[in-house]
Amino acid sequence: MAETTTQQQPTMLAKPQKEHEWLQKLVGEWTCEMEMIEPGQAPTKTTATEKVRSIGGLWTVAEGEGDMPGVGPTTMVMTLGYDP
């Protein structure tokens, strides 16, 4: 007996809401400057960069890198979405 398989196209059930539209404000390339203060220490300044992109209008993915005082080069990845 032969098996048959069918492939279904994925369907997107979620439709972007007003909260998803707000997330789109984050999309772009960003540079930030930070000042870190530890008790008894002089403030330390550092910078970081971040690229934020949209996935299907429902999620954002942020990828960044910078230099953390006392730690060294760092990278980060963050996803943000909204579940109605």
N, C-alpha and C positions, 0 to 999 in steps of 0.2 A: 504494500500500500504506500503510495507516495504522499509526502507531506507538502502542503502548500503554505506559503507564507505571503502575507500582504504587508506592504510598507505603507504606513500612514504618514501624511505630512503633519508635522507638529502644528498645532493651532495655538495662537496666543489668546488666552481667555481674558486676561486683564487689559483694561483700557486705561490709558493715562488719566489721572485725576488732577485736580488743581494742586495737590501736594506734590505730585510728580513734576508738574510744570515748575514749581518753586525750585526743585532740585536742579533744574537745567541752568539756573543762575550760577551754579558752581562750576559749570563746564568751562574749561579754558586752561591757560598756562599762568601760574601764579608764582611770585617771588615774595617771600616774607622775611622780615628782619625781626629778630627776637633779642630780648635782653633778659638774662637769667641772673637772679639775685640769690645768693646764699648768705645766711647770717654771718657777719664778720668778714665777708669777702667783698672785693670790688665787683661791680656788675660785669658780666661777660656777655658780649654781643656775638651773635651768629646769624647766618642766613640759611634759607632752605628754598628749594624749588618744588613745585608740584604741578602735575599735569592731570586734569580731570576730564574724563570722557563719559558719554552717555551710552547705556546699553538699552536699546529699544524704547527709550523715553521713560522707562520705569526705574532704572537703576543708574547710579553714577559710580565710577571706579576712579579712585584717586591714587596716583603713584608719585611718591616724593622722595627726595634725598636731601641731606644736609649734613652739617658737622655739629655734633653735640659736644659741648665742652666736657672734658673728663671722660668721654666715651669714644669720640672719633667719628668717622664717617658712618652715617646711618641711612637706612632706607625704610620706607613704609608703604603699605598698600591698605586702602580702606574702601569699603563698599557702603553705599547708602541707598536705601530704598524706602518705600512706604507701602504698607499692607492695609488696604481699606477694610 
